[in-house]
């Protein structure tokens, strides 16, 4: 006896996973915006004063100088924030569509996940981490599963 596709619990799990990724990217975007246009150097100086660190300390001076360079990266922060919000919207759309059991969402996840795999593989080769491998494996499993769901629906 075949399971009714609309009650497929794995689609809900995938939807929740996508929504969690959306929340993560949204939080990253907010965090990046929080740093944008802030005088990071002044905040660090205040923190060091609060911790009673000697302002003439060589390491404190170097740290303040390095952090001062961060203020020059506002455009990078704005770009990264925009990218984070884009991914949050993308994953939020995928997760919501799957959670609502929309057929277009299955196709959307397959297309988006498939198109992002080359980037994920590039990132793995660029710097190998367990997290990158784990996310890529999960995305491959999701991709394979959704392709099988779509094929089963087409044969009915």
Secondary structure, 3 states (H helix, E strand, C coil): CCCCHHHCHHHHHHHHHHHHHHHHHHHHHHHHHHHCCCCHHHHHHHHHHHCCCCCCCHHHHHHHHHHHHHHHHHHHHHHHHHHHHHHHHHHHHHHHHHHCCCHHHHHHHHHHHHHHHHHHHHHHHHCCCHHHHHHHHHHHHHHHHHHHHHHHHHCC
